[in-house]
């Protein structure tokens, strides 16, 4: 990048967004880098999922259901889906409704507690995931395959550290998730 008289050469996020002055805080620059990168990657994934008539949260819910298939033959409580989603959604019930309407999941209630809703992936849901798995892995390879394994591990490690507050042993409040089997 060429220098303009009186201005140092800009690179990275500053150049991408046309920022003329340096960021006043490193935390702000890091936050904006995370948001910009997530936005770009999510946009590409969103277009991918749209081709399968899914949203990213619907895909994530299907993966959760597939992961629980062996240990939850009658289904998974919808609350578990909400706890294990990578990104929180405001209404898990509506998310499950869309999967049920599409024939990708089914819901039932338990005899012991009629308030508890169990959700189970259908054969159509499993078939759809089987069709998605390889092309999605290819998309991720296109998005991030130019980075080394060490770079990818460092990014993952740093993102976990960014979600963990000092003096805390786990993720920041609101980001606590149980173990996802898949």
VENMO-V351650 format. One record per helix or strand. SS is the DSSP state (A for helix, B for strand). FROM is the first residue (numbers start at 1). TO is the last residue. If there is no record, write none. Layout:
SS:FROM:TO  SS:FROM:TO
This chain:
B:4:4  B:7:7  A:12:17  A:26:50  A:56:68  B:76:77  A:78:84  A:92:101  B:105:109  B:117:121  A:123:144  A:149:163  B:164:164  B:171:171
